């Protein structure tokens, strides 16, 4: 059996390190892609939940006061803001 030189061993080790580095980079890219996908899914879920809340609140306004244009709804909300805060504080006690 022929013994390998230190230079040959060093070359083999560097080759193995480069291979492992490439594998690591591919794995890192896969993990980054999964992370982005999960973050995107979470943001989409948050958007859907927010949209649902906004539509529900608008539906309550419309149910009780009929159709209100945006300016009138904003004015009404400002007028009721203090009273609503008091009612909510009372309800949660």
ROSE-4610 file (N, C-alpha, C; in Angstrom, 1 decimal, always signed):
// ROSE-4610
residu = [X/X/X/X/X/X/X/X/X/X/X/X/X/X/X/X/X/X/X/X/X/X/X/X/X/X/X/X/X/X/X/X/X/X/X/X/X/X/X/X/X/X/X/X/X/X/X/X/X/X/X/X/X/X/X/X/X/X/X/X/X/X/X/X/X/X/X/X/X/X/X/X/X/X/X/X/X/X/X/X/X/X/X/X/X/X/X/X/X/X/X/X/X/X/X/X/X/X/X/X/X/X/X/X/X/X/X/X/X/X/X/X/X/X/X/X/X/X/X/X/X/X/X/X/X/X/X/X/X/X/X/X/X/X/X/X/X/X/X/X/X/X/X/X/X/X/X/X/X/X/X/X/X/X/X/X/X/X/X/X/X/X/X/X/X/X/X/X/X/X/X/X/X/X/X/X/X/X/X/X/X/X/X/X/X/X/X/X/X/X/X/X/X/X/X/X/X/X/X/X/X/X/X/X/X/X/X/X/X/X/X/X/X/X/X/X/X/X/X/X/X/X/X/X/X/X/X/X/X/X/X/X/X/X/X/X/X/X/X/X/X/X/X/X/X/X/X/X/X/X/X/X/X/X/X/X/X/X/X/X/X/X/X/X/X/X/X/X/X/X/X/X/X/X/X/X/X/X/X]
num = [1/1/1/2/2/2/3/3/3/4/4/4/5/5/5/6/6/6/7/7/7/8/8/8/9/9/9/10/10/10/11/11/11/12/12/12/13/13/13/14/14/14/15/15/15/16/16/16/17/17/17/18/18/18/19/19/19/20/20/20/21/21/21/22/22/22/23/23/23/24/24/24/25/25/25/26/26/26/27/27/27/28/28/28/29/29/29/30/30/30/31/31/31/32/32/32/33/33/33/34/34/34/35/35/35/36/36/36/37/37/37/38/38/38/39/39/39/40/40/40/41/41/41/42/42/42/43/43/43/44/44/44/45/45/45/46/46/46/47/47/47/48/48/48/49/49/49/50/50/50/51/51/51/52/52/52/53/53/53/54/54/54/55/55/55/56/56/56/57/57/57/58/58/58/59/59/59/60/60/60/61/61/61/62/62/62/63/63/63/64/64/64/65/65/65/66/66/66/67/67/67/68/68/68/69/69/69/70/70/70/71/71/71/72/72/72/73/73/73/74/74/74/75/75/75/76/76/76/77/77/77/78/78/78/79/79/79/80/80/80/81/81/81/82/82/82/83/83/83/84/84/84/85/85/85/86/86/86/87/87/87/88/88/88/89/89/89/90/90/90/91/91/91/92/92/92/93/93/93]
x = [+0.8/+0.0/+0.9/+0.6/+1.4/+0.8/+1.7/+1.3/+1.1/+0.1/-0.1/+0.7/+1.0/+1.8/+0.9/+1.5/+0.8/+0.1/+0.7/+0.1/-1.1/-1.1/-2.3/-3.4/-3.1/-4.1/-4.7/-3.9/-4.3/-5.3/-4.9/-5.8/-7.1/-7.1/-8.3/-9.2/-8.6/-9.3/-9.9/-9.2/-9.8/-10.9/-10.8/-11.9/-13.1/-12.9/-14.0/-14.7/-13.9/-14.4/-15.2/-14.8/-15.5/-16.8/-16.8/-18.1/-19.1/-18.6/-19.4/-19.9/-19.1/-19.5/-20.6/-20.5/-21.6/-22.9/-22.8/-24.0/-24.6/-23.7/-24.2/-25.0/-24.4/-25.0/-26.4/-26.5/-27.7/-28.8/-28.3/-29.3/-29.7/-28.8/-29.1/-30.1/-29.9/-30.9/-32.3/-32.3/-33.6/-34.3/-33.5/-34.0/-34.5/-33.8/-34.2/-35.5/-35.6/-36.8/-38.0/-37.8/-38.9/-39.3/-38.3/-38.6/-39.4/-39.0/-39.8/-41.2/-41.3/-42.7/-43.5/-43.0/-43.7/-44.1/-43.1/-43.4/-44.5/-44.4/-45.5/-46.8/-46.9/-48.1/-48.7/-47.8/-48.3/-48.8/-48.1/-48.6/-49.9/-50.1/-51.3/-52.5/-52.2/-53.2/-53.6/-52.6/-52.8/-53.7/-53.4/-54.2/-55.6/-55.8/-57.2/-57.9/-57.3/-57.9/-58.3/-57.4/-57.6/-58.8/-58.8/-59.8/-61.2/-61.2/-62.4/-62.9/-62.0/-62.4/-63.0/-62.3/-62.8/-64.2/-64.4/-65.7/-66.7/-66.4/-67.4/-67.8/-66.8/-67.1/-68.0/-67.6/-68.4/-69.8/-69.9/-71.3/-72.1/-71.5/-72.2/-72.7/-71.8/-72.2/-73.4/-73.3/-74.3/-75.6/-75.5/-76.7/-77.5/-76.8/-77.4/-77.8/-77.0/-77.2/-77.4/-77.5/-77.6/-76.3/-76.3/-75.1/-74.6/-73.3/-72.7/-71.5/-71.3/-70.1/-68.9/-67.8/-66.5/-66.4/-66.7/-66.6/-67.6/-68.8/-69.8/-69.5/-69.0/-68.6/-67.4/-66.5/-65.3/-65.8/-66.7/-67.3/-68.0/-68.8/-69.6/-68.6/-67.6/-66.6/-66.0/-65.6/-64.9/-65.9/-67.1/-68.1/-68.4/-68.3/-68.6/-67.4/-66.2/-65.0/-64.9/-65.1/-65.0/-66.1/-67.3/-68.4/-68.1/-67.6/-67.3/-66.2/-65.1/-64.0/-64.6/-65.5/-66.0/-66.9/-67.7/-68.5/-67.6/-66.5/-65.6/-64.9/-64.5/-63.8/-64.8/-66.0/-67.1/-67.3/-67.4/-67.7/-66.6/-65.3/-64.2/-63.9/-64.6/-64.4/-65.1]
y = [-1.2/+0.0/+1.2/+2.2/+3.4/+4.4/+5.0/+6.1/+7.4/+8.1/+9.4/+10.4/+11.4/+12.5/+13.5/+14.3/+15.3/+16.3/+16.6/+17.5/+16.9/+15.6/+14.9/+14.9/+14.6/+14.6/+16.0/+17.0/+18.4/+18.7/+18.3/+18.5/+17.8/+16.6/+15.8/+16.5/+17.0/+17.7/+18.9/+19.7/+20.9/+20.6/+19.5/+19.1/+18.8/+18.0/+17.6/+18.8/+19.8/+21.0/+21.8/+21.9/+22.6/+21.9/+20.6/+19.8/+20.1/+20.1/+20.3/+21.7/+22.7/+24.1/+24.3/+23.6/+23.6/+23.1/+21.9/+21.3/+22.2/+22.9/+23.8/+25.0/+25.5/+26.7/+26.3/+25.1/+24.6/+24.5/+23.9/+23.7/+25.0/+26.0/+27.3/+28.0/+27.8/+28.4/+27.8/+26.5/+25.8/+26.3/+26.5/+27.0/+28.4/+29.2/+30.6/+30.7/+29.8/+29.7/+29.3/+28.3/+27.9/+29.0/+29.7/+30.8/+31.9/+32.3/+33.3/+32.8/+31.5/+31.0/+31.1/+30.7/+30.7/+32.2/+33.1/+34.5/+35.0/+34.7/+35.1/+34.6/+33.3/+32.7/+33.4/+33.7/+34.4/+35.8/+36.5/+37.9/+37.8/+36.8/+36.6/+36.3/+35.5/+35.2/+36.4/+37.2/+38.4/+39.4/+39.5/+40.4/+39.9/+38.6/+38.1/+38.3/+38.1/+38.4/+39.9/+40.7/+42.2/+42.6/+42.1/+42.4/+41.9/+40.7/+40.2/+41.1/+41.5/+42.4/+43.7/+44.3/+45.6/+45.4/+44.4/+44.1/+43.9/+43.2/+42.9/+44.2/+45.1/+46.4/+47.2/+47.3/+48.1/+47.5/+46.2/+45.6/+46.0/+46.1/+46.5/+48.0/+48.8/+50.2/+50.3/+49.6/+49.6/+49.0/+48.0/+47.3/+48.3/+49.1/+50.0/+51.3/+51.9/+53.2/+53.3/+52.2/+52.2/+52.5/+52.7/+53.0/+54.4/+54.4/+55.7/+55.9/+57.1/+57.3/+57.4/+57.3/+57.3/+58.5/+59.7/+60.9/+60.8/+60.4/+60.4/+59.3/+58.1/+57.1/+57.5/+58.2/+58.8/+59.8/+60.7/+61.7/+61.0/+60.0/+59.3/+58.6/+58.0/+57.3/+58.2/+59.4/+60.4/+60.9/+61.1/+61.5/+60.5/+59.2/+58.1/+57.6/+58.0/+57.5/+57.4/+58.6/+58.6/+57.7/+57.8/+57.0/+55.5/+55.1/+53.7/+53.2/+54.0/+53.7/+53.4/+54.3/+54.2/+52.9/+52.6/+51.4/+50.1/+50.2/+49.0/+48.8/+49.9/+49.7/+49.2/+49.6/+49.1/+47.6/+47.2/+45.9/+44.9/+45.3/+44.4/+44.4/+45.1/+45.0/+43.9]
z = [+0.0/+0.0/+0.0/-0.9/-1.0/-0.1/+0.7/+1.6/+0.8/+1.2/+0.6/+1.3/+0.5/+1.0/+1.8/+2.6/+3.3/+2.4/+1.3/+0.3/-0.3/-0.6/-1.1/-0.1/+1.1/+2.2/+2.4/+2.3/+2.4/+1.2/+0.0/-1.2/-1.0/-0.5/-0.3/+0.8/+1.8/+2.9/+2.4/+1.6/+1.0/+0.1/-0.7/-1.6/-0.8/+0.3/+1.1/+1.8/+2.2/+2.8/+1.8/+0.6/-0.5/-0.7/-0.8/-1.0/+0.2/+1.4/+2.6/+2.6/+2.1/+2.1/+1.1/-0.1/-1.1/-0.6/+0.1/+0.7/+1.7/+2.6/+3.6/+2.9/+1.9/+1.2/+0.6/+0.0/-0.5/+0.6/+1.7/+2.8/+3.4/+3.5/+4.0/+3.0/+1.7/+0.8/+0.9/+1.2/+1.4/+2.6/+3.7/+5.0/+4.8/+4.1/+3.9/+3.1/+2.1/+1.3/+2.1/+3.0/+3.9/+4.9/+5.4/+6.3/+5.6/+4.4/+3.6/+3.4/+3.0/+2.8/+4.0/+5.2/+6.4/+6.8/+6.7/+7.0/+6.1/+4.8/+3.8/+4.2/+4.6/+5.0/+6.2/+7.2/+8.4/+8.1/+7.2/+6.9/+6.1/+5.3/+4.6/+5.5/+6.5/+7.5/+8.3/+8.7/+9.4/+8.6/+7.3/+6.4/+6.3/+6.2/+6.1/+7.4/+8.5/+9.8/+10.0/+9.6/+9.7/+8.8/+7.6/+6.6/+7.2/+7.7/+8.3/+9.4/+10.3/+11.4/+10.9/+9.9/+9.3/+8.7/+7.9/+7.3/+8.3/+9.4/+10.5/+11.1/+11.4/+12.1/+11.2/+9.9/+8.9/+8.8/+8.9/+8.8/+10.0/+11.2/+12.4/+12.2/+11.7/+11.5/+10.5/+9.4/+8.4/+8.9/+9.7/+10.3/+11.1/+12.0/+12.9/+12.3/+11.4/+10.9/+9.4/+8.7/+7.3/+6.6/+5.3/+4.6/+5.0/+5.4/+5.7/+4.8/+4.2/+3.4/+4.4/+3.9/+4.7/+5.6/+5.1/+5.9/+7.1/+6.8/+7.9/+8.9/+8.5/+9.4/+10.3/+9.7/+10.4/+11.5/+11.1/+12.0/+13.1/+12.8/+13.9/+14.8/+14.3/+15.1/+16.1/+15.6/+16.5/+17.5/+17.2/+18.2/+19.3/+18.9/+19.8/+20.6/+20.2/+20.7/+22.2/+22.8/+24.3/+25.0/+24.4/+25.0/+24.8/+23.7/+23.4/+24.4/+24.6/+25.5/+26.9/+27.3/+28.7/+28.8/+27.7/+27.7/+27.7/+26.9/+26.9/+28.2/+28.8/+30.1/+31.2/+31.1/+32.1/+31.8/+30.5/+30.1/+30.6/+30.5/+30.9/+32.3/+33.2/+34.6/+35.3]
